Amino acid sequence: MDIIKNFTNVLNEIKKCTDTNPKIIAISKTYDLNYIKPLINFGHLHYGENRVNEASLKWSDEIKKNSNLKIHLVGKLQSNKIKEALKIFSYIHSLDSKKLAILLDEEQNKQKISIKYFIQVNIGNENQKAGVMLDDLDDFIVFCKLKTKLNIIGLMCIPPIKDSPDIHFKRLSELAKKNNFSELSMGMSNDYISGIKNGSTFVRIGSAIFGERFN
């Protein structure tokens, strides 16, 4: 697997569709650090994980050696993992409840740190999926602004598999503009071009860089 070639192909595809410079989050979950190392050595800094335990074990020593690395939590955050999560992640893309917002705010104050957050929006109103429902989004944003000091920079979504992603990415972009958010976390390996065309500033790309996962 030529990870650098794959990464360069993704860069070239992005350049074909935009003059902007969206950040590529290389979704490194389940991969051993030695497998990822070529991309780190190539100079790429943004990586995504979906489990706090795995991220902590994998990245702690590497971050000490390279403080420019930015690790993103793209999976659901359980409340009992908040303390550990704030020590390893620079970005959390899955802020989706008032309880979680309050607990994160309290722990940030204890640790005297501040990281960046995306509100995960359940853009398709799917009951089985995480994220703030569309009808609850305005209230949730107001709550976070009034009751916490979290640095919320934008919105994130995972569109329904059965739908064209363009419809949902466009909707999320409109919601971000309405609420004065400048960042959007939209698009994965199969739909990142659509995400970028609709204004995504962060794309979460795994298999297109690292190959298919088998676990």
VENHU-V301203 format. One line per field, one symbol per residue. ss: DSSP state (h for helix, s for strand, l for the rest). A space follows every 50 residues. Layout:
BEGIN
ss: ???
END
This chain:
BEGIN
ss: llhhhhhhhhhhhhhhhlllllssssslllllhhhhhhhhhhlllssssl lhhhhhhhhhhhhhhllllsssslllllhhhhhhhhhhllsssssllhhh hhhhhhhhhhhllllssssssslllllllllsshhhhhhhhhhhhhhlll ssssssslllllllhhhhhhhhhhhhhhllllsssllllllhhhhhhlll lsssslhhhhlllll
END
